Amino acid sequence: MDEGQKVADQLGDNAIFIQQDVARKGDWDRVIRQTVQVFGKLNIVVNNAGIAEYADIEKTDAEI
């Protein structure tokens, strides 16, 4: 966690560090809420963790 905060500090006002467990819906809610609070909006989300599931995002839910 310290390394993530260190990188965010180096990037300055263009970055924040938020610890997240991508398997927990509540963490997603918190990360999105904090991001919008700091930057005013959310343009894109990249989830680079988890198990590959080949399905349309509209047909995918948190239970997969």
N, CA, C, O and CB atoms as a CASP TS submission, in Angstrom:
PFRMAT TS
TARGET T0000
AUTHOR 0000-0000-0000
METHOD Language model
MODEL 1
PARENT N/A
ATOM      1  N   MET     1       0.823  -1.182   0.000  1.00  0.00           N
ATOM      2  CA  MET     1       0.000   0.000   0.000  1.00  0.00           C
ATOM      3  C   MET     1       0.874   1.254   0.000  1.00  0.00           C
ATOM      4  O   MET     1       0.543   2.231  -0.672  1.00  0.00           O
ATOM      5  CB  MET     1      -0.940  -0.007   1.204  1.00  0.00           C
ATOM      6  N   ASP     2       1.955   1.245   0.722  1.00  0.00           N
ATOM      7  CA  ASP     2       2.846   2.401   0.761  1.00  0.00           C
ATOM      8  C   ASP     2       3.383   2.745  -0.624  1.00  0.00           C
ATOM      9  O   ASP     2       3.522   3.920  -0.966  1.00  0.00           O
ATOM     10  CB  ASP     2       4.002   2.142   1.715  1.00  0.00           C
ATOM     11  N   GLU     3       3.685   1.722  -1.420  1.00  0.00           N
ATOM     12  CA  GLU     3       4.213   1.967  -2.769  1.00  0.00           C
ATOM     13  C   GLU     3       3.170   2.639  -3.651  1.00  0.00           C
ATOM     14  O   GLU     3       3.501   3.542  -4.420  1.00  0.00           O
ATOM     15  CB  GLU     3       4.674   0.651  -3.414  1.00  0.00           C
ATOM     16  N   GLY     4       1.926   2.213  -3.552  1.00  0.00           N
ATOM     17  CA  GLY     4       0.864   2.837  -4.336  1.00  0.00           C
ATOM     18  C   GLY     4       0.682   4.295  -3.983  1.00  0.00           C
ATOM     19  O   GLY     4       0.518   5.130  -4.872  1.00  0.00           O
ATOM     20  N   GLN     5       0.707   4.616  -2.706  1.00  0.00           N
ATOM     21  CA  GLN     5       0.582   6.009  -2.264  1.00  0.00           C
ATOM     22  C   GLN     5       1.783   6.824  -2.713  1.00  0.00           C
ATOM     23  O   GLN     5       1.648   7.993  -3.075  1.00  0.00           O
ATOM     24  CB  GLN     5       0.437   6.083  -0.735  1.00  0.00           C
ATOM     25  N   LYS     6       2.964   6.204  -2.690  1.00  0.00           N
ATOM     26  CA  LYS     6       4.182   6.892  -3.119  1.00  0.00           C
ATOM     27  C   LYS     6       4.090   7.290  -4.593  1.00  0.00           C
ATOM     28  O   LYS     6       4.457   8.406  -4.962  1.00  0.00           O
ATOM     29  CB  LYS     6       5.414   5.998  -2.885  1.00  0.00           C
ATOM     30  N   VAL     7       3.604   6.380  -5.429  1.00  0.00           N
ATOM     31  CA  VAL     7       3.450   6.686  -6.856  1.00  0.00           C
ATOM     32  C   VAL     7       2.415   7.787  -7.054  1.00  0.00           C
ATOM     33  O   VAL     7       2.642   8.712  -7.835  1.00  0.00           O
ATOM     34  CB  VAL     7       3.042   5.421  -7.646  1.00  0.00           C
ATOM     35  N   ALA     8       1.288   7.702  -6.362  1.00  0.00           N
ATOM     36  CA  ALA     8       0.261   8.735  -6.472  1.00  0.00           C
ATOM     37  C   ALA     8       0.812  10.095  -6.048  1.00  0.00           C
ATOM     38  O   ALA     8       0.510  11.109  -6.678  1.00  0.00           O
ATOM     39  CB  ALA     8      -0.962   8.368  -5.618  1.00  0.00           C
ATOM     40  N   ASP     9       1.607  10.125  -4.998  1.00  0.00           N
ATOM     41  CA  ASP     9       2.225  11.373  -4.541  1.00  0.00           C
ATOM     42  C   ASP     9       3.155  11.951  -5.608  1.00  0.00           C
ATOM     43  O   ASP     9       3.187  13.163  -5.820  1.00  0.00           O
ATOM     44  CB  ASP     9       3.002  11.138  -3.236  1.00  0.00           C
ATOM     45  N   GLN    10       3.911  11.082  -6.277  1.00  0.00           N
ATOM     46  CA  GLN    10       4.827  11.532  -7.331  1.00  0.00           C
ATOM     47  C   GLN    10       4.063  12.110  -8.518  1.00  0.00           C
ATOM     48  O   GLN    10       4.537  13.043  -9.166  1.00  0.00           O
ATOM     49  CB  GLN    10       5.717  10.372  -7.796  1.00  0.00           C
ATOM     50  N   LEU    11       2.889  11.563  -8.803  1.00  0.00           N
ATOM     51  CA  LEU    11       2.085  12.039  -9.930  1.00  0.00           C
ATOM     52  C   LEU    11       1.360  13.341  -9.608  1.00  0.00           C
ATOM     53  O   LEU    11       0.915  14.045 -10.514  1.00  0.00           O
ATOM     54  CB  LEU    11       1.076  10.977 -10.337  1.00  0.00           C
ATOM     55  N   GLY    12       1.241  13.658  -8.345  1.00  0.00           N
ATOM     56  CA  GLY    12       0.639  14.929  -7.935  1.00  0.00           C
ATOM     57  C   GLY    12      -0.880  14.917  -8.009  1.00  0.00           C
ATOM     58  O   GLY    12      -1.525  13.911  -7.715  1.00  0.00           O
ATOM     59  N   ASP    13      -1.440  16.060  -8.410  1.00  0.00           N
ATOM     60  CA  ASP    13      -2.890  16.245  -8.403  1.00  0.00           C
ATOM     61  C   ASP    13      -3.629  15.403  -9.441  1.00  0.00           C
ATOM     62  O   ASP    13      -4.859  15.353  -9.433  1.00  0.00           O
ATOM     63  CB  ASP    13      -3.205  17.686  -8.630  1.00  0.00           C
ATOM     64  N   ASN    14      -2.894  14.743 -10.329  1.00  0.00           N
ATOM     65  CA  ASN    14      -3.524  13.930 -11.370  1.00  0.00           C
ATOM     66  C   ASN    14      -3.789  12.494 -10.949  1.00  0.00           C
ATOM     67  O   ASN    14      -4.260  11.693 -11.756  1.00  0.00           O
ATOM     68  CB  ASN    14      -2.669  13.929 -12.589  1.00  0.00           C
ATOM     69  N   ALA    15      -3.494  12.156  -9.693  1.00  0.00           N
ATOM     70  CA  ALA    15      -3.644  10.770  -9.258  1.00  0.00           C
ATOM     71  C   ALA    15      -4.025  10.701  -7.786  1.00  0.00           C
ATOM     72  O   ALA    15      -3.670  11.572  -6.992  1.00  0.00           O
ATOM     73  CB  ALA    15      -2.353   9.987  -9.505  1.00  0.00           C
ATOM     74  N   ILE    16      -4.757   9.643  -7.442  1.00  0.00           N
ATOM     75  CA  ILE    16      -5.024   9.296  -6.046  1.00  0.00           C
ATOM     76  C   ILE    16      -4.792   7.801  -5.895  1.00  0.00           C
ATOM     77  O   ILE    16      -4.898   7.044  -6.859  1.00  0.00           O
ATOM     78  CB  ILE    16      -6.486   9.695  -5.615  1.00  0.00           C
ATOM     79  N   PHE    17      -4.477   7.391  -4.691  1.00  0.00           N
ATOM     80  CA  PHE    17      -4.316   5.964  -4.409  1.00  0.00           C
ATOM     81  C   PHE    17      -5.458   5.529  -3.504  1.00  0.00           C
ATOM     82  O   PHE    17      -5.712   6.144  -2.468  1.00  0.00           O
ATOM     83  CB  PHE    17      -2.927   5.662  -3.747  1.00  0.00           C
ATOM     84  N   ILE    18      -6.148   4.458  -3.907  1.00  0.00           N
ATOM     85  CA  ILE    18      -7.225   3.894  -3.107  1.00  0.00           C
ATOM     86  C   ILE    18      -7.036   2.385  -3.083  1.00  0.00           C
ATOM     87  O   ILE    18      -7.062   1.743  -4.133  1.00  0.00           O
ATOM     88  CB  ILE    18      -8.636   4.286  -3.674  1.00  0.00           C
ATOM     89  N   GLN    19      -6.847   1.813  -1.905  1.00  0.00           N
ATOM     90  CA  GLN    19      -6.738   0.357  -1.766  1.00  0.00           C
ATOM     91  C   GLN    19      -8.091  -0.272  -2.087  1.00  0.00           C
ATOM     92  O   GLN    19      -9.122   0.207  -1.615  1.00  0.00           O
ATOM     93  CB  GLN    19      -6.267  -0.041  -0.325  1.00  0.00           C
ATOM     94  N   GLN    20      -8.096  -1.342  -2.887  1.00  0.00           N
ATOM     95  CA  GLN    20      -9.345  -1.975  -3.291  1.00  0.00           C
ATOM     96  C   GLN    20      -9.189  -3.477  -3.432  1.00  0.00           C
ATOM     97  O   GLN    20      -8.165  -3.970  -3.905  1.00  0.00           O
ATOM     98  CB  GLN    20      -9.838  -1.384  -4.596  1.00  0.00           C
ATOM     99  N   ASP    21     -10.229  -4.202  -3.010  1.00  0.00           N
ATOM    100  CA  ASP    21     -10.374  -5.623  -3.308  1.00  0.00           C
ATOM    101  C   ASP    21     -11.435  -5.710  -4.397  1.00  0.00           C
ATOM    102  O   ASP    21     -12.616  -5.490  -4.129  1.00  0.00           O
ATOM    103  CB  ASP    21     -10.770  -6.475  -2.018  1.00  0.00           C
ATOM    104  N   VAL    22     -11.024  -6.030  -5.631  1.00  0.00           N
ATOM    105  CA  VAL    22     -11.956  -5.997  -6.767  1.00  0.00           C
ATOM    106  C   VAL    22     -13.080  -7.018  -6.654  1.00  0.00           C
ATOM    107  O   VAL    22     -14.054  -6.945  -7.402  1.00  0.00           O
ATOM    108  CB  VAL    22     -11.204  -6.232  -8.049  1.00  0.00           C
ATOM    109  N   ALA    23     -12.961  -7.964  -5.735  1.00  0.00           N
ATOM    110  CA  ALA    23     -14.005  -8.966  -5.544  1.00  0.00           C
ATOM    111  C   ALA    23     -15.132  -8.462  -4.633  1.00  0.00           C
ATOM    112  O   ALA    23     -16.141  -9.146  -4.459  1.00  0.00           O
ATOM    113  CB  ALA    23     -13.402 -10.236  -4.962  1.00  0.00           C
ATOM    114  N   ARG    24     -14.963  -7.274  -4.057  1.00  0.00           N
ATOM    115  CA  ARG    24     -15.953  -6.733  -3.110  1.00  0.00           C
ATOM    116  C   ARG    24     -16.695  -5.553  -3.731  1.00  0.00           C
ATOM    117  O   ARG    24     -16.094  -4.526  -4.045  1.00  0.00           O
ATOM    118  CB  ARG    24     -15.267  -6.295  -1.792  1.00  0.00           C
ATOM    119  N   LYS    25     -18.002  -5.710  -3.903  1.00  0.00           N
ATOM    120  CA  LYS    25     -18.821  -4.645  -4.495  1.00  0.00           C
ATOM    121  C   LYS    25     -18.701  -3.350  -3.707  1.00  0.00           C
ATOM    122  O   LYS    25     -18.637  -2.273  -4.300  1.00  0.00           O
ATOM    123  CB  LYS    25     -20.286  -5.075  -4.563  1.00  0.00           C
ATOM    124  N   GLY    26     -18.668  -3.435  -2.391  1.00  0.00           N
ATOM    125  CA  GLY    26     -18.548  -2.235  -1.574  1.00  0.00           C
ATOM    126  C   GLY    26     -17.277  -1.449  -1.850  1.00  0.00           C
ATOM    127  O   GLY    26     -17.270  -0.220  -1.776  1.00  0.00           O
ATOM    128  N   ASP    27     -16.194  -2.166  -2.171  1.00  0.00           N
ATOM    129  CA  ASP    27     -14.944  -1.487  -2.523  1.00  0.00           C
ATOM    130  C   ASP    27     -15.085  -0.736  -3.843  1.00  0.00           C
ATOM    131  O   ASP    27     -14.570   0.373  -3.982  1.00  0.00           O
ATOM    132  CB  ASP    27     -13.788  -2.498  -2.612  1.00  0.00           C
ATOM    133  N   TRP    28     -15.779  -1.331  -4.812  1.00  0.00           N
ATOM    134  CA  TRP    28     -16.030  -0.646  -6.082  1.00  0.00           C
ATOM    135  C   TRP    28     -16.820   0.638  -5.838  1.00  0.00           C
ATOM    136  O   TRP    28     -16.487   1.696  -6.372  1.00  0.00           O
ATOM    137  CB  TRP    28     -16.793  -1.571  -7.063  1.00  0.00           C
ATOM    138  N   ASP    29     -17.866   0.530  -5.027  1.00  0.00           N
ATOM    139  CA  ASP    29     -18.692   1.706  -4.725  1.00  0.00           C
ATOM    140  C   ASP    29     -17.839   2.803  -4.093  1.00  0.00           C
ATOM    141  O   ASP    29     -17.959   3.971  -4.464  1.00  0.00           O
ATOM    142  CB  ASP    29     -19.863   1.327  -3.783  1.00  0.00           C
ATOM    143  N   ARG    30     -16.990   2.441  -3.152  1.00  0.00           N
ATOM    144  CA  ARG    30     -16.132   3.400  -2.457  1.00  0.00           C
ATOM    145  C   ARG    30     -15.124   4.041  -3.410  1.00  0.00           C
ATOM    146  O   ARG    30     -14.934   5.257  -3.382  1.00  0.00           O
ATOM    147  CB  ARG    30     -15.397   2.714  -1.303  1.00  0.00           C
ATOM    148  N   VAL    31     -14.486   3.244  -4.243  1.00  0.00           N
ATOM    149  CA  VAL    31     -13.483   3.763  -5.176  1.00  0.00           C
ATOM    150  C   VAL    31     -14.124   4.731  -6.170  1.00  0.00           C
ATOM    151  O   VAL    31     -13.579   5.802  -6.436  1.00  0.00           O
ATOM    152  CB  VAL    31     -12.794   2.605  -5.929  1.00  0.00           C
ATOM    153  N   ILE    32     -15.268   4.358  -6.710  1.00  0.00           N
ATOM    154  CA  ILE    32     -15.948   5.241  -7.666  1.00  0.00           C
ATOM    155  C   ILE    32     -16.395   6.525  -6.979  1.00  0.00           C
ATOM    156  O   ILE    32     -16.228   7.612  -7.533  1.00  0.00           O
ATOM    157  CB  ILE    32     -17.162   4.525  -8.303  1.00  0.00           C
ATOM    158  N   ARG    33     -16.956   6.417  -5.788  1.00  0.00           N
ATOM    159  CA  ARG    33     -17.408   7.601  -5.042  1.00  0.00           C
ATOM    160  C   ARG    33     -16.232   8.544  -4.759  1.00  0.00           C
ATOM    161  O   ARG    33     -16.341   9.750  -4.976  1.00  0.00           O
ATOM    162  CB  ARG    33     -18.087   7.178  -3.712  1.00  0.00           C
ATOM    163  N   GLN    34     -15.115   8.002  -4.277  1.00  0.00           N
ATOM    164  CA  GLN    34     -13.952   8.839  -3.969  1.00  0.00           C
ATOM    165  C   GLN    34     -13.362   9.469  -5.227  1.00  0.00           C
ATOM    166  O   GLN    34     -12.931  10.621  -5.203  1.00  0.00           O
ATOM    167  CB  GLN    34     -12.883   8.016  -3.253  1.00  0.00           C
ATOM    168  N   THR    35     -13.343   8.722  -6.314  1.00  0.00           N
ATOM    169  CA  THR    35     -12.821   9.243  -7.572  1.00  0.00           C
ATOM    170  C   THR    35     -13.651  10.425  -8.058  1.00  0.00           C
ATOM    171  O   THR    35     -13.103  11.450  -8.462  1.00  0.00           O
ATOM    172  CB  THR    35     -12.794   8.144  -8.636  1.00  0.00           C
ATOM    173  N   VAL    36     -14.960  10.281  -8.018  1.00  0.00           N
ATOM    174  CA  VAL    36     -15.845  11.371  -8.447  1.00  0.00           C
ATOM    175  C   VAL    36     -15.709  12.575  -7.510  1.00  0.00           C
ATOM    176  O   VAL    36     -15.753  13.718  -7.966  1.00  0.00           O
ATOM    177  CB  VAL    36     -17.318  10.889  -8.490  1.00  0.00           C
ATOM    178  N   GLN    37     -15.548  12.331  -6.221  1.00  0.00           N
ATOM    179  CA  GLN    37     -15.358  13.435  -5.274  1.00  0.00           C
ATOM    180  C   GLN    37     -14.094  14.229  -5.593  1.00  0.00           C
ATOM    181  O   GLN    37     -14.107  15.458  -5.525  1.00  0.00           O
ATOM    182  CB  GLN    37     -15.291  12.899  -3.837  1.00  0.00           C
ATOM    183  N   VAL    38     -13.024  13.559  -5.935  1.00  0.00           N
ATOM    184  CA  VAL    38     -11.746  14.232  -6.174  1.00  0.00           C
ATOM    185  C   VAL    38     -11.689  14.869  -7.569  1.00  0.00           C
ATOM    186  O   VAL    38     -11.249  16.010  -7.716  1.00  0.00           O
ATOM    187  CB  VAL    38     -10.592  13.238  -6.009  1.00  0.00           C
ATOM    188  N   PHE    39     -12.138  14.126  -8.592  1.00  0.00           N
ATOM    189  CA  PHE    39     -11.961  14.579  -9.970  1.00  0.00           C
ATOM    190  C   PHE    39     -13.237  15.110 -10.623  1.00  0.00           C
ATOM    191  O   PHE    39     -13.174  15.680 -11.713  1.00  0.00           O
ATOM    192  CB  PHE    39     -11.424  13.456 -10.791  1.00  0.00           C
ATOM    193  N   GLY    40     -14.388  14.936  -9.982  1.00  0.00           N
ATOM    194  CA  GLY    40     -15.636  15.469 -10.519  1.00  0.00           C
ATOM    195  C   GLY    40     -16.385  14.548 -11.462  1.00  0.00           C
ATOM    196  O   GLY    40     -17.576  14.741 -11.707  1.00  0.00           O
ATOM    197  N   LYS    41     -15.692  13.545 -11.996  1.00  0.00           N
ATOM    198  CA  LYS    41     -16.341  12.586 -12.898  1.00  0.00           C
ATOM    199  C   LYS    41     -15.442  11.365 -13.054  1.00  0.00           C
ATOM    200  O   LYS    41     -14.295  11.353 -12.607  1.00  0.00           O
ATOM    201  CB  LYS    41     -16.641  13.234 -14.289  1.00  0.00           C
ATOM    202  N   LEU    42     -15.989  10.348 -13.696  1.00  0.00           N
ATOM    203  CA  LEU    42     -15.238   9.128 -13.982  1.00  0.00           C
ATOM    204  C   LEU    42     -15.366   8.875 -15.480  1.00  0.00           C
ATOM    205  O   LEU    42     -16.474   8.733 -15.997  1.00  0.00           O
ATOM    206  CB  LEU    42     -15.766   7.895 -13.135  1.00  0.00           C
ATOM    207  N   ASN    43     -14.238   8.820 -16.172  1.00  0.00           N
ATOM    208  CA  ASN    43     -14.260   8.641 -17.626  1.00  0.00           C
ATOM    209  C   ASN    43     -14.141   7.186 -18.050  1.00  0.00           C
ATOM    210  O   ASN    43     -14.788   6.763 -19.008  1.00  0.00           O
ATOM    211  CB  ASN    43     -13.148   9.431 -18.253  1.00  0.00           C
ATOM    212  N   ILE    44     -13.312   6.411 -17.336  1.00  0.00           N
ATOM    213  CA  ILE    44     -13.061   5.036 -17.750  1.00  0.00           C
ATOM    214  C   ILE    44     -12.612   4.216 -16.539  1.00  0.00           C
ATOM    215  O   ILE    44     -11.983   4.736 -15.617  1.00  0.00           O
ATOM    216  CB  ILE    44     -11.994   4.983 -18.879  1.00  0.00           C
ATOM    217  N   VAL    45     -12.946   2.939 -16.561  1.00  0.00           N
ATOM    218  CA  VAL    45     -12.491   2.019 -15.522  1.00  0.00           C
ATOM    219  C   VAL    45     -11.823   0.837 -16.214  1.00  0.00           C
ATOM    220  O   VAL    45     -12.370   0.281 -17.167  1.00  0.00           O
ATOM    221  CB  VAL    45     -13.680   1.547 -14.601  1.00  0.00           C
ATOM    222  N   VAL    46     -10.655   0.459 -15.742  1.00  0.00           N
ATOM    223  CA  VAL    46      -9.968  -0.720 -16.246  1.00  0.00           C
ATOM    224  C   VAL    46      -9.790  -1.674 -15.076  1.00  0.00           C
ATOM    225  O   VAL    46      -9.094  -1.361 -14.110  1.00  0.00           O
ATOM    226  CB  VAL    46      -8.589  -0.354 -16.904  1.00  0.00           C
ATOM    227  N   ASN    47     -10.422  -2.838 -15.167  1.00  0.00           N
ATOM    228  CA  ASN    47     -10.255  -3.869 -14.152  1.00  0.00           C
ATOM    229  C   ASN    47      -9.228  -4.847 -14.696  1.00  0.00           C
ATOM    230  O   ASN    47      -9.523  -5.631 -15.598  1.00  0.00           O
ATOM    231  CB  ASN    47     -11.620  -4.586 -13.803  1.00  0.00           C
ATOM    232  N   ASN    48      -8.041  -4.800 -14.154  1.00  0.00           N
ATOM    233  CA  ASN    48      -6.954  -5.640 -14.634  1.00  0.00           C
ATOM    234  C   ASN    48      -6.680  -6.770 -13.638  1.00  0.00           C
ATOM    235  O   ASN    48      -5.529  -7.131 -13.390  1.00  0.00           O
ATOM    236  CB  ASN    48      -5.682  -4.800 -14.862  1.00  0.00           C
ATOM    237  N   ALA    49      -7.750  -7.315 -13.079  1.00  0.00           N
ATOM    238  CA  ALA    49      -7.616  -8.408 -12.119  1.00  0.00           C
ATOM    239  C   ALA    49      -8.829  -9.321 -12.259  1.00  0.00           C
ATOM    240  O   ALA    49      -9.905  -8.883 -12.667  1.00  0.00           O
ATOM    241  CB  ALA    49      -7.484  -7.868 -10.654  1.00  0.00           C
ATOM    242  N   GLY    50      -8.648 -10.567 -11.924  1.00  0.00           N
ATOM    243  CA  GLY    50      -9.789 -11.466 -11.906  1.00  0.00           C
ATOM    244  C   GLY    50      -9.675 -12.611 -12.889  1.00  0.00           C
ATOM    245  O   GLY    50      -8.604 -12.897 -13.423  1.00  0.00           O
ATOM    246  N   ILE    51     -10.787 -13.249 -13.110  1.00  0.00           N
ATOM    247  CA  ILE    51     -10.891 -14.419 -13.980  1.00  0.00           C
ATOM    248  C   ILE    51     -11.514 -13.997 -15.294  1.00  0.00           C
ATOM    249  O   ILE    51     -12.477 -13.231 -15.301  1.00  0.00           O
ATOM    250  CB  ILE    51     -11.723 -15.547 -13.313  1.00  0.00           C
ATOM    251  N   ALA    52     -10.989 -14.477 -16.398  1.00  0.00           N
ATOM    252  CA  ALA    52     -11.524 -14.124 -17.714  1.00  0.00           C
ATOM    253  C   ALA    52     -12.918 -14.720 -17.887  1.00  0.00           C
ATOM    254  O   ALA    52     -13.128 -15.918 -17.700  1.00  0.00           O
ATOM    255  CB  ALA    52     -10.582 -14.616 -18.842  1.00  0.00           C
ATOM    256  N   GLU    53     -13.852 -13.867 -18.244  1.00  0.00           N
ATOM    257  CA  GLU    53     -15.230 -14.288 -18.536  1.00  0.00           C
ATOM    258  C   GLU    53     -15.617 -13.603 -19.835  1.00  0.00           C
ATOM    259  O   GLU    53     -15.685 -12.376 -19.894  1.00  0.00           O
ATOM    260  CB  GLU    53     -16.239 -13.919 -17.354  1.00  0.00           C
ATOM    261  N   TYR    54     -15.866 -14.374 -20.860  1.00  0.00           N
ATOM    262  CA  TYR    54     -16.165 -13.805 -22.161  1.00  0.00           C
ATOM    263  C   TYR    54     -17.672 -13.661 -22.326  1.00  0.00           C
ATOM    264  O   TYR    54     -18.364 -14.604 -22.707  1.00  0.00           O
ATOM    265  CB  TYR    54     -15.574 -14.674 -23.285  1.00  0.00           C
ATOM    266  N   ALA    55     -18.169 -12.453 -22.028  1.00  0.00           N
ATOM    267  CA  ALA    55     -19.587 -12.139 -22.137  1.00  0.00           C
ATOM    268  C   ALA    55     -19.733 -10.637 -22.288  1.00  0.00           C
ATOM    269  O   ALA    55     -18.839  -9.876 -21.918  1.00  0.00           O
ATOM    270  CB  ALA    55     -20.381 -12.658 -20.903  1.00  0.00           C
ATOM    271  N   ASP    56     -20.863 -10.218 -22.831  1.00  0.00           N
ATOM    272  CA  ASP    56     -21.142  -8.788 -22.934  1.00  0.00           C
ATOM    273  C   ASP    56     -21.262  -8.192 -21.540  1.00  0.00           C
ATOM    274  O   ASP    56     -21.841  -8.811 -20.647  1.00  0.00           O
ATOM    275  CB  ASP    56     -22.432  -8.533 -23.748  1.00  0.00           C
ATOM    276  N   ILE    57     -20.720  -6.993 -21.348  1.00  0.00           N
ATOM    277  CA  ILE    57     -20.755  -6.353 -20.041  1.00  0.00           C
ATOM    278  C   ILE    57     -22.197  -6.159 -19.577  1.00  0.00           C
ATOM    279  O   ILE    57     -22.478  -6.228 -18.381  1.00  0.00           O
ATOM    280  CB  ILE    57     -20.020  -5.005 -20.083  1.00  0.00           C
ATOM    281  N   GLU    58     -23.101  -5.919 -20.508  1.00  0.00           N
ATOM    282  CA  GLU    58     -24.508  -5.719 -20.158  1.00  0.00           C
ATOM    283  C   GLU    58     -25.149  -6.990 -19.597  1.00  0.00           C
ATOM    284  O   GLU    58     -26.161  -6.918 -18.899  1.00  0.00           O
ATOM    285  CB  GLU    58     -25.286  -5.248 -21.379  1.00  0.00           C
ATOM    286  N   LYS    59     -24.569  -8.147 -19.896  1.00  0.00           N
ATOM    287  CA  LYS    59     -25.118  -9.416 -19.448  1.00  0.00           C
ATOM    288  C   LYS    59     -24.308 -10.023 -18.317  1.00  0.00           C
ATOM    289  O   LYS    59     -24.550 -11.169 -17.936  1.00  0.00           O
ATOM    290  CB  LYS    59     -25.191 -10.382 -20.598  1.00  0.00           C
ATOM    291  N   THR    60     -23.353  -9.282 -17.773  1.00  0.00           N
ATOM    292  CA  THR    60     -22.476  -9.758 -16.721  1.00  0.00           C
ATOM    293  C   THR    60     -22.865  -9.144 -15.383  1.00  0.00           C
ATOM    294  O   THR    60     -23.173  -7.954 -15.315  1.00  0.00           O
ATOM    295  CB  THR    60     -21.019  -9.437 -17.053  1.00  0.00           C
ATOM    296  N   ASP    61     -22.856  -9.932 -14.331  1.00  0.00           N
ATOM    297  CA  ASP    61     -23.147  -9.387 -13.006  1.00  0.00           C
ATOM    298  C   ASP    61     -22.009  -9.726 -12.052  1.00  0.00           C
ATOM    299  O   ASP    61     -21.057 -10.410 -12.428  1.00  0.00           O
ATOM    300  CB  ASP    61     -24.493  -9.934 -12.465  1.00  0.00           C
ATOM    301  N   ALA    62     -22.110  -9.252 -10.834  1.00  0.00           N
ATOM    302  CA  ALA    62     -21.042  -9.432  -9.852  1.00  0.00           C
ATOM    303  C   ALA    62     -20.893 -10.865  -9.379  1.00  0.00           C
ATOM    304  O   ALA    62     -19.890 -11.191  -8.743  1.00  0.00           O
ATOM    305  CB  ALA    62     -21.288  -8.550  -8.673  1.00  0.00           C
ATOM    306  N   GLU    63     -21.838 -11.719  -9.661  1.00  0.00           N
ATOM    307  CA  GLU    63     -21.798 -13.110  -9.177  1.00  0.00           C
ATOM    308  C   GLU    63     -20.901 -14.008 -10.014  1.00  0.00           C
ATOM    309  O   GLU    63     -20.610 -15.127  -9.592  1.00  0.00           O
ATOM    310  CB  GLU    63     -23.192 -13.688  -9.157  1.00  0.00           C
ATOM    311  N   ILE    64     -20.456 -13.570 -11.169  1.00  0.00           N
ATOM    312  CA  ILE    64     -19.616 -14.411 -12.031  1.00  0.00           C
ATOM    313  C   ILE    64     -18.249 -14.568 -11.440  1.00  0.00           C
ATOM    314  O   ILE    64     -17.399 -15.243 -12.022  1.00  0.00           O
ATOM    315  CB  ILE    64     -19.510 -13.828 -13.434  1.00  0.00           C
TER
END
